Amino acid sequence: MRSKRQFQAIPRAARARCVAALSMIALGLCMAAPAAAQSSFARGTPLDWAGVLTGCFLGFLALTAAYAAAFYVILREQYLLWQLARILALIALTITLSSLPLGEWLGRESAARQVVINLLFDFSVAVIGPFLAAVLEPGVAGPRARRYMRGSFLLVLLITPAKLMADCPPLYMALRNGLLFAMLLLLVYVLVRCTLRGSRAALFQLGAGSLVMLAYGISLYHDLVLGRPFAQFLYVLFAAVALELLLTTIGAADRFRRMKRQHVEARASASALDRMAHTDSLTGLANRRSLLRQFSEKPPLAAAIIDIDHFKRINDHFGHDAGDMVIIAAAAALRDEGVFAARIGGEEFALLVYTDRAAELAERLRARLSLRIARDVPGLDGPVTASAGLAWTVPGMTFDAMLKAADLELYRAKGEGRNRLAVAKDQKAAPSSAHSGAQPISSAAA
């Protein structure tokens, strides 16, 4: 209590300054620990620009590897596996070329580390040919060129031992360099040729690989002509590889976009072809093939066949254009709920009926057909009528048997004077509720 009274006796301004000072001291103490940790990390972590660039390059390689793996899951394209294998080899090569401690067996100056470096380098070169053979569109590169590009994988691996020898014969090394240069020319030739043929993949790869090929070409020039290694080769190669992988990734995205568009177009074409195969071109109704598919997928309760009476006279007196207009108007009149309408002949239509009152619905549509033709086709010298026959379906009834039963009723309607609906008299197989709505005798049109 006394300390509290003494503190309250201090002037307000002095108390404010005291609180501010204590706050600053507390903040400094809180920041001291992370600052000390950061200083300790900085003192114990030697870092130069070469290390920074190597880290950036490794991060870029890891990102493109994940990108290639993700695209392979989507596209299932073989070239993405070759690309992924090359990126992983480059990651391993970059690590072994760095000053990172990799254990006693792979010490910085050990022979084993040099062998691993040479193997990884040659492997990263060897997969270029198979990658290009897989990435180019079918047809733009001939089968011989593709075989040569795939064969370059084994070629590079076969001449790899030249890099592993401590005292390699000059002739062996010259052979190796000559074969690598020939492979380089082959790949450039194939890419240029495919680009001229309109290959987008070749165009991307030509742009992506130009700097890499230039780096290899400069290195081979130093080895073959100048007789000394290219000192800045790795720096130039890493920059060229980074640009190549970036453009290759863009090319993969472009390929994915084009494949998606082609897939959409193919589906649209398939859908259009399916409609053409199952649709009557004049009326837009289903055709016989579509009628069969509908019958198989959803068997009806009854089937009816409707035929325009004296249709030949319409064609003979008014021309085929008027006849087509009559058929189009008839098709429009037959579209209704509870039925599946199809045109199965010149002036003949079939109905699959899915309502218990099948005879009543079929008669209504038959009568509506005449009214629709009178409204839509002017200039005819009288009404156009139609005859119809309806038969009930039974379990296990085939498509042809169903149409034959309805067709027999149609002939009966025509024989009794046309312009009417004839319903099958034997209705033992018909639904019980259908008996109340259908008459088992011929009925004249209203």
C-alpha positions as CSV (number, residue, x, y, z in Angstrom):
1,M,0.0,0.0,0.0
2,R,2.8,2.3,0.8
3,S,4.5,1.6,-2.5
4,K,1.2,2.4,-4.3
5,R,0.9,5.7,-2.4
6,Q,4.5,6.6,-3.3
7,F,3.9,5.8,-7.0
8,Q,0.7,7.9,-7.0
9,A,2.7,10.8,-5.5
10,I,4.9,10.9,-8.6
11,P,3.6,13.5,-11.2
12,R,1.5,12.2,-14.0
13,A,4.0,13.2,-16.8
14,A,6.8,11.4,-15.0
15,R,4.7,8.3,-14.5
16,A,4.0,8.3,-18.3
17,R,7.7,8.5,-19.1
18,C,8.4,5.7,-16.7
19,V,5.8,3.4,-18.3
20,A,7.1,4.2,-21.8
21,A,10.7,3.3,-20.7
22,L,9.6,0.1,-19.1
23,S,7.6,-0.8,-22.3
24,M,10.7,-0.2,-24.5
25,I,12.9,-2.4,-22.3
26,A,10.3,-5.2,-22.4
27,L,10.1,-4.9,-26.2
28,G,13.8,-5.0,-26.5
29,L,14.0,-8.1,-24.4
30,C,11.3,-9.8,-26.5
31,M,13.2,-9.0,-29.7
32,A,16.6,-10.0,-28.4
33,A,16.0,-13.7,-28.6
34,P,15.0,-13.9,-32.3
35,A,17.6,-11.3,-33.2
36,A,20.3,-13.3,-31.5
37,A,19.0,-16.5,-33.3
38,Q,19.1,-14.7,-36.6
39,S,22.6,-13.4,-36.0
40,S,23.7,-16.9,-35.0
41,F,22.2,-18.4,-38.1
42,A,23.8,-15.8,-40.3
43,R,27.3,-16.3,-38.7
44,G,26.9,-20.1,-39.1
45,T,25.5,-20.1,-42.7
46,P,28.0,-19.1,-45.3
47,L,26.1,-17.9,-48.4
48,D,27.2,-16.3,-51.6
49,W,25.5,-15.5,-54.9
50,A,26.3,-18.9,-56.4
51,G,24.5,-20.6,-53.5
52,V,21.5,-18.2,-53.9
53,L,21.3,-18.9,-57.6
54,T,21.7,-22.7,-57.0
55,G,18.9,-22.6,-54.5
56,C,16.6,-20.7,-56.9
57,F,17.4,-23.1,-59.7
58,L,16.6,-26.1,-57.4
59,G,13.3,-24.5,-56.4
60,F,12.4,-23.9,-60.0
61,L,13.2,-27.5,-60.9
62,A,11.1,-28.7,-58.0
63,L,8.2,-26.6,-59.1
64,T,8.4,-27.8,-62.7
65,A,8.7,-31.4,-61.6
66,A,5.5,-31.0,-59.6
67,Y,3.8,-29.3,-62.6
68,A,4.9,-32.2,-64.9
69,A,3.6,-34.8,-62.5
70,A,0.3,-33.0,-62.1
71,F,-0.1,-32.7,-65.9
72,Y,0.7,-36.4,-66.3
73,V,-2.1,-37.3,-63.9
74,I,-4.5,-35.3,-66.1
75,L,-3.2,-36.1,-69.6
76,R,-1.5,-39.5,-69.2
77,E,1.0,-38.4,-71.9
78,Q,4.3,-40.3,-72.1
79,Y,6.4,-37.2,-72.8
80,L,5.6,-35.8,-69.3
81,L,7.3,-38.9,-67.8
82,W,10.4,-38.3,-69.9
83,Q,10.3,-34.6,-68.8
84,L,9.8,-35.6,-65.2
85,A,12.8,-38.0,-65.4
86,R,15.0,-35.3,-66.9
87,I,14.0,-32.7,-64.2
88,L,14.7,-35.2,-61.4
89,A,18.1,-36.0,-63.0
90,L,18.8,-32.3,-63.1
91,I,17.9,-31.8,-59.5
92,A,20.2,-34.7,-58.5
93,L,23.0,-33.3,-60.8
94,T,22.6,-29.8,-59.3
95,I,22.9,-31.2,-55.7
96,T,26.0,-33.3,-56.6
97,L,27.6,-30.3,-58.3
98,S,27.1,-28.1,-55.3
99,S,29.3,-28.0,-52.2
100,L,26.7,-29.8,-50.0
101,P,28.1,-32.6,-47.9
102,L,26.7,-35.9,-49.2
103,G,28.5,-38.3,-46.9
104,E,31.9,-39.9,-46.9
105,W,31.2,-42.1,-50.0
106,L,30.2,-39.1,-52.1
107,G,32.8,-36.6,-50.8
108,R,33.4,-33.4,-52.7
109,E,36.5,-34.8,-54.4
110,S,35.7,-38.5,-54.4
111,A,35.7,-40.5,-57.6
112,A,32.3,-41.8,-56.8
113,R,30.9,-38.3,-56.8
114,Q,32.5,-37.6,-60.2
115,V,31.0,-40.8,-61.6
116,V,27.5,-39.9,-60.3
117,I,27.9,-36.4,-61.9
118,N,28.8,-37.8,-65.3
119,L,26.0,-40.4,-65.2
120,L,23.4,-37.8,-64.2
121,F,24.6,-35.4,-66.9
122,D,24.5,-38.0,-69.6
123,F,21.1,-39.2,-68.5
124,S,19.7,-35.7,-68.6
125,V,21.0,-35.4,-72.2
126,A,19.9,-38.9,-73.2
127,V,16.2,-38.3,-72.4
128,I,15.9,-35.3,-74.7
129,G,15.5,-37.5,-77.8
130,P,12.7,-39.8,-76.4
131,F,11.0,-36.7,-74.9
132,L,10.9,-35.0,-78.3
133,A,9.7,-38.2,-80.0
134,A,6.8,-38.4,-77.6
135,V,5.9,-34.7,-77.5
136,L,5.7,-34.1,-81.2
137,E,2.2,-34.5,-82.7
138,P,1.5,-37.8,-84.7
139,G,2.1,-37.3,-88.4
140,V,4.5,-34.3,-88.3
141,A,7.6,-36.5,-87.6
142,G,8.2,-39.6,-89.7
143,P,8.6,-43.0,-88.1
144,R,12.3,-43.0,-89.0
145,A,12.9,-39.7,-87.3
146,R,11.1,-40.9,-84.2
147,R,13.2,-44.1,-84.2
148,Y,16.4,-42.1,-84.4
149,M,15.2,-39.8,-81.5
150,R,14.3,-42.8,-79.3
151,G,17.6,-44.5,-80.2
152,S,19.6,-41.5,-79.1
153,F,18.8,-42.5,-75.5
154,L,20.8,-45.7,-75.8
155,L,23.4,-44.0,-77.9
156,V,24.3,-41.5,-75.2
157,L,24.3,-44.2,-72.5
158,L,26.6,-46.4,-74.7
159,I,29.2,-43.6,-75.0
160,T,28.9,-42.6,-71.3
161,P,31.9,-44.8,-70.2
162,A,34.2,-42.4,-72.1
163,K,33.5,-39.9,-69.3
164,L,34.1,-42.4,-66.6
165,M,37.7,-43.3,-67.6
166,A,40.5,-41.7,-65.8
167,D,42.7,-41.9,-68.9
168,C,40.3,-41.9,-71.8
169,P,41.8,-42.4,-75.2
170,P,41.6,-39.2,-77.3
171,L,40.0,-41.2,-80.2
172,Y,37.2,-42.5,-77.9
173,M,36.5,-39.0,-76.6
174,A,36.5,-37.6,-80.1
175,L,34.0,-40.4,-81.1
176,R,31.8,-39.5,-78.2
177,N,31.8,-35.8,-79.0
178,G,31.2,-36.5,-82.7
179,L,28.2,-38.6,-81.9
180,L,26.8,-36.0,-79.5
181,F,27.2,-33.4,-82.1
182,A,25.4,-35.6,-84.7
183,M,22.6,-36.1,-82.3
184,L,22.3,-32.4,-81.7
185,L,22.1,-31.7,-85.5
186,L,19.4,-34.5,-85.8
187,L,17.2,-33.0,-83.1
188,V,17.5,-29.5,-84.6
189,Y,16.7,-30.8,-88.1
190,V,13.6,-32.7,-86.9
191,L,12.3,-29.7,-84.9
192,V,12.8,-27.2,-87.7
193,R,11.1,-29.6,-90.2
194,C,8.2,-30.2,-87.9
195,T,7.8,-26.5,-87.2
196,L,7.6,-25.8,-90.9
197,R,4.9,-28.4,-91.1
198,G,2.8,-26.5,-88.6
199,S,3.6,-28.3,-85.4
200,R,3.0,-26.2,-82.3
201,A,4.8,-28.6,-80.1
202,A,7.9,-28.4,-82.3
203,L,7.7,-24.6,-82.3
204,F,7.7,-24.6,-78.4
205,Q,10.5,-27.1,-78.2
206,L,12.6,-25.3,-80.8
207,G,12.3,-22.1,-78.8
208,A,12.7,-23.9,-75.5
209,G,15.7,-25.9,-76.6
210,S,17.5,-23.3,-78.6
211,L,19.6,-21.9,-75.7
212,V,20.3,-25.4,-74.3
213,M,21.5,-26.6,-77.7
214,L,23.5,-23.4,-78.0
215,A,25.1,-24.1,-74.7
216,Y,26.0,-27.7,-75.7
217,G,27.2,-26.4,-79.1
218,I,29.5,-23.9,-77.5
219,S,30.8,-26.6,-75.1
220,L,31.5,-29.0,-78.0
221,Y,33.2,-26.2,-79.9
222,H,35.5,-25.7,-77.0
223,D,36.2,-29.4,-76.7
224,L,36.6,-30.1,-80.5
225,V,38.2,-26.9,-81.8
226,L,39.7,-25.0,-79.0
227,G,40.8,-28.1,-77.1
228,R,39.8,-26.8,-73.7
229,P,36.6,-27.0,-71.6
230,F,34.1,-24.2,-71.6
231,A,34.6,-22.7,-68.1
232,Q,31.2,-21.0,-67.8
233,F,29.3,-24.0,-69.3
234,L,27.3,-24.9,-66.1
235,Y,26.2,-21.3,-65.5
236,V,25.1,-21.0,-69.1
237,L,23.5,-24.4,-69.1
238,F,21.5,-23.8,-65.9
239,A,20.1,-20.5,-67.3
240,A,19.3,-22.2,-70.6
241,V,17.6,-25.2,-68.9
242,A,15.5,-22.9,-66.7
243,L,14.2,-21.1,-69.8
244,E,13.7,-24.4,-71.6
245,L,11.7,-25.8,-68.7
246,L,9.6,-22.7,-68.5
247,L,8.7,-22.7,-72.2
248,T,8.1,-26.5,-72.1
249,T,5.7,-26.0,-69.2
250,I,3.9,-23.3,-71.2
251,G,3.8,-25.8,-74.1
252,A,2.3,-28.4,-71.9
253,A,-0.4,-26.0,-70.8
254,D,-1.0,-25.1,-74.5
255,R,-1.3,-28.8,-75.4
256,F,-3.7,-29.3,-72.5
257,R,-5.8,-26.4,-73.7
258,R,-5.8,-27.7,-77.3
259,M,-6.7,-31.3,-76.2
260,K,-9.5,-30.0,-74.1
261,R,-10.9,-28.0,-77.0
262,Q,-10.5,-31.0,-79.3
263,H,-12.3,-33.1,-76.7
264,V,-15.2,-30.7,-76.5
265,E,-15.3,-30.5,-80.3
266,A,-15.2,-34.3,-80.6
267,R,-18.0,-34.7,-78.1
268,A,-20.1,-32.1,-80.0
269,S,-19.4,-33.9,-83.3
270,A,-20.3,-37.3,-81.7
271,S,-23.5,-35.8,-80.3
272,A,-24.4,-34.3,-83.7
273,L,-23.7,-37.6,-85.4
274,D,-25.8,-39.4,-82.8
275,R,-28.6,-37.0,-83.4
276,M,-28.3,-37.5,-87.2
277,A,-28.3,-41.2,-86.8
278,H,-31.4,-41.2,-84.6
279,T,-33.4,-38.3,-86.1
280,D,-35.5,-37.9,-89.2
281,S,-33.9,-35.1,-91.2
282,L,-37.2,-33.7,-92.6
283,T,-39.4,-33.6,-89.5
284,G,-36.9,-33.7,-86.6
285,L,-38.8,-36.6,-85.1
286,A,-37.0,-39.8,-84.1
287,N,-36.4,-42.4,-86.8
288,R,-36.8,-46.1,-86.7
289,R,-33.3,-46.6,-85.1
290,S,-34.2,-44.2,-82.3
291,L,-37.6,-45.9,-81.9
292,L,-35.9,-49.2,-81.4
293,R,-33.6,-47.7,-78.7
294,Q,-36.5,-46.1,-76.9
295,F,-38.4,-49.4,-77.0
296,S,-35.4,-51.3,-75.5
297,E,-34.8,-48.7,-72.8
298,K,-38.4,-48.0,-71.9
299,P,-41.0,-50.5,-73.1
300,P,-44.4,-48.8,-73.8
301,L,-47.9,-49.9,-72.7
302,A,-49.1,-49.7,-76.3
303,A,-47.9,-48.9,-79.8
304,A,-49.7,-47.1,-82.7
305,I,-48.9,-46.6,-86.4
306,I,-50.5,-43.6,-88.1
307,D,-50.5,-43.3,-91.9
308,I,-51.6,-40.3,-94.0
309,D,-54.5,-41.3,-96.3
310,H,-54.0,-40.9,-100.1
311,F,-50.6,-39.3,-99.7
312,K,-49.5,-40.2,-103.2
313,R,-52.3,-38.1,-104.6
314,I,-51.0,-35.1,-102.7
315,N,-47.5,-35.5,-104.2
316,D,-49.0,-36.1,-107.7
317,H,-51.3,-33.1,-107.7
318,F,-49.5,-30.5,-105.6
319,G,-45.8,-31.6,-105.9
320,H,-43.3,-33.0,-103.5
321,D,-42.7,-29.7,-101.7
322,A,-46.4,-29.7,-100.6
323,G,-46.0,-33.3,-99.7
324,D,-43.0,-32.4,-97.5
325,M,-45.0,-29.6,-95.8
326,V,-47.8,-32.1,-95.1
327,I,-45.4,-34.5,-93.5
328,I,-43.8,-31.7,-91.4
329,A,-47.2,-30.5,-90.2
330,A,-48.2,-34.1,-89.3
331,A,-45.0,-34.6,-87.3
332,A,-45.7,-31.4,-85.4
333,A,-49.2,-32.6,-84.5
334,L,-47.9,-35.9,-83.1
335,R,-45.6,-34.3,-80.5
336,D,-47.3,-34.8,-77.2
337,E,-46.8,-35.8,-73.6
338,G,-47.2,-39.5,-72.9
339,V,-46.0,-40.6,-76.4
340,F,-42.7,-41.1,-78.2
341,A,-43.3,-40.2,-81.9
342,A,-41.1,-41.4,-84.8
343,R,-41.3,-41.3,-88.5
344,I,-40.7,-44.8,-89.8
345,G,-41.6,-44.4,-93.5
346,G,-42.5,-41.9,-96.1
347,E,-45.9,-40.8,-94.7
348,E,-46.0,-43.4,-91.9
349,F,-45.4,-42.6,-88.2
350,A,-45.2,-44.7,-85.1
351,L,-46.1,-43.9,-81.5
352,L,-45.0,-45.5,-78.3
353,V,-47.7,-44.8,-75.8
354,Y,-47.0,-44.6,-72.1
355,T,-50.5,-43.8,-70.7
356,D,-53.3,-46.1,-69.7
357,R,-55.7,-44.2,-72.0
358,A,-53.7,-45.1,-75.0
359,A,-56.6,-45.5,-77.5
360,E,-58.0,-42.1,-76.5
361,L,-54.7,-40.4,-76.8
362,A,-53.9,-42.0,-80.2
363,E,-57.3,-41.0,-81.6
364,R,-56.9,-37.4,-80.3
365,L,-53.5,-37.1,-82.1
366,R,-54.8,-38.7,-85.2
367,A,-57.6,-36.1,-85.4
368,R,-55.2,-33.3,-84.5
369,L,-53.0,-34.3,-87.4
370,S,-55.7,-33.3,-89.9
371,L,-56.4,-30.0,-88.2
372,R,-52.6,-29.1,-88.1
373,I,-52.2,-29.9,-91.8
374,A,-55.2,-27.8,-92.7
375,R,-53.7,-24.9,-90.8
376,D,-50.1,-25.2,-91.9
377,V,-50.4,-26.2,-95.5
378,P,-52.7,-23.9,-97.5
379,G,-53.8,-24.5,-101.0
380,L,-54.9,-28.1,-100.7
381,D,-58.3,-29.0,-102.3
382,G,-59.7,-30.7,-99.2
383,P,-58.9,-32.1,-95.8
384,V,-56.1,-34.5,-95.3
385,T,-57.0,-37.4,-93.1
386,A,-55.0,-40.2,-91.5
387,S,-55.7,-43.8,-90.5
388,A,-54.2,-45.4,-87.3
389,G,-53.9,-48.8,-85.7
390,L,-53.1,-49.5,-82.1
391,A,-52.0,-52.6,-80.4
392,W,-51.1,-53.4,-76.8
393,T,-47.7,-54.7,-75.8
394,V,-47.1,-57.7,-73.6
395,P,-44.1,-58.7,-71.5
396,G,-41.4,-60.2,-73.7
397,M,-42.8,-58.7,-76.9
398,T,-40.2,-57.9,-79.5
399,F,-39.9,-54.7,-81.3
400,D,-40.8,-56.2,-84.7
401,A,-43.8,-58.1,-83.2
402,M,-45.1,-54.8,-81.6
403,L,-44.9,-53.0,-85.0
404,K,-46.5,-55.9,-86.8
405,A,-49.4,-56.0,-84.4
406,A,-50.0,-52.2,-84.8
407,D,-49.6,-52.5,-88.5
408,L,-52.3,-55.2,-88.8
409,E,-54.7,-52.8,-87.0
410,L,-53.7,-50.0,-89.4
411,Y,-54.6,-52.2,-92.4
412,R,-57.9,-53.0,-90.7
413,A,-58.6,-49.2,-90.3
414,K,-57.8,-48.7,-94.0
415,G,-60.0,-51.6,-95.0
416,E,-62.9,-50.2,-93.0
417,G,-62.9,-46.9,-94.9
418,R,-59.8,-45.0,-93.6
419,N,-59.9,-41.8,-91.5
420,R,-60.2,-43.8,-88.3
421,L,-58.4,-45.6,-85.5
422,A,-58.5,-49.4,-85.2
423,V,-57.7,-50.9,-81.8
424,A,-56.7,-54.5,-81.3
425,K,-59.7,-56.6,-80.3
426,D,-57.7,-59.0,-78.2
427,Q,-56.8,-56.9,-75.1
428,K,-56.1,-59.7,-72.6
429,A,-52.5,-58.5,-72.3
430,A,-53.5,-54.8,-72.0
431,P,-53.4,-53.1,-68.6
432,S,-56.7,-53.3,-66.7
433,S,-56.9,-49.5,-66.5
434,A,-56.5,-49.3,-70.3
435,H,-59.7,-51.2,-71.0
436,S,-61.8,-48.3,-69.7
437,G,-60.2,-45.8,-72.1
438,A,-59.8,-47.9,-75.3
439,Q,-62.4,-49.5,-77.5
440,P,-61.6,-52.9,-78.9
441,I,-63.4,-52.1,-82.2
442,S,-62.8,-49.7,-85.1
443,S,-64.0,-46.2,-84.3
444,A,-64.5,-43.5,-86.9
445,A,-62.8,-40.2,-86.4
446,A,-64.7,-37.4,-84.8
